[in-house]
């Protein structure tokens, strides 16, 4: 296994662990929050900014490892649902 392949495998392992332990649970909580009509707070927005910034790395890896393309696509769809609904909630008049 080359150094690049080993490094990519390690990166993928860390990203998947972070996804399972932290990001997915938080994303599902945010989805429930916006589905209830609530607005996102600054911590929620910071979280979404972080995951969307990391999405570039995930997309680059998925391009090299097609077995992850479906997962990355589903995650992007989830984050898109959250941000779209959050924007709708912000635009509603109280």
C-alpha positions in Angstrom: 0.0 0.0 0.0 1.4 3.4 -0.9 1.8 6.3 1.5 -1.0 8.2 -0.2 -3.3 5.2 0.0 -2.5 4.7 3.6 -3.1 8.4 4.4 -6.4 8.4 2.5 -7.5 5.3 4.4 -6.7 6.9 7.7 -8.5 10.1 6.7 -11.6 8.1 5.6 -11.6 6.2 8.9 -11.4 9.4 11.0 -14.1 11.1 8.9 -16.5 8.2 9.3 -15.9 8.0 13.0 -16.5 11.7 13.4 -19.6 11.4 11.2 -21.1 8.5 13.3 -20.2 9.9 16.7 -20.8 13.6 16.4 -22.0 14.9 13.1 -24.9 12.7 12.2 -26.5 12.9 15.7 -26.1 16.7 15.7 -27.5 16.9 12.1 -30.5 14.9 13.0 -31.1 17.0 16.1 -31.0 20.2 13.9 -33.3 18.6 11.4 -35.9 18.0 14.1 -35.4 21.5 15.4 -36.1 23.2 12.1 -39.0 20.8 11.4 -40.6 22.1 14.6 -40.3 25.6 13.1 -37.5 26.7 15.4 -34.6 29.0 14.3 -31.0 28.0 14.4 -28.7 29.6 16.9 -25.2 30.8 16.4 -23.7 27.4 17.5 -26.0 25.5 15.1 -24.9 27.8 12.2 -21.2 27.4 13.1 -21.7 23.6 13.1 -23.3 23.7 9.6 -20.5 26.0 8.3 -17.9 23.5 9.6 -19.5 20.5 8.0 -20.1 22.3 4.7 -16.5 23.4 4.6 -15.4 19.8 5.2 -17.7 18.6 2.5 -15.1 19.7 -0.1 -12.6 17.2 1.3 -15.3 14.5 1.5 -16.3 15.1 -2.2 -12.6 14.9 -3.2 -12.2 11.6 -1.4 -15.5 10.3 -2.8 -14.3 11.1 -6.3 -11.3 8.7 -5.7 -13.4 6.2 -3.8 -16.7 5.7 -5.5 -18.0 3.5 -2.7 -18.5 6.7 -0.7 -20.2 8.8 -3.3 -23.7 7.8 -2.2 -23.0 8.5 1.4 -21.6 12.0 0.6 -24.5 12.7 -1.6 -27.0 11.8 1.1 -25.2 13.9 3.6 -25.2 16.9 1.3 -29.0 16.3 0.9 -29.5 16.2 4.6 -27.5 19.5 5.2 -29.4 21.1 2.3 -32.8 20.1 3.9 -31.7 21.6 7.2 -30.5 24.9 5.7 -33.5 25.3 3.4 -35.9 24.7 6.3 -33.9 27.0 8.6 -34.1 29.8 6.0 -37.8 29.3 5.7 -38.1 29.5 9.5 -36.1 32.7 9.5 -38.3 34.3 6.9 -41.5 33.6 8.8 -42.9 36.6 10.5 -43.4 36.1 14.2 
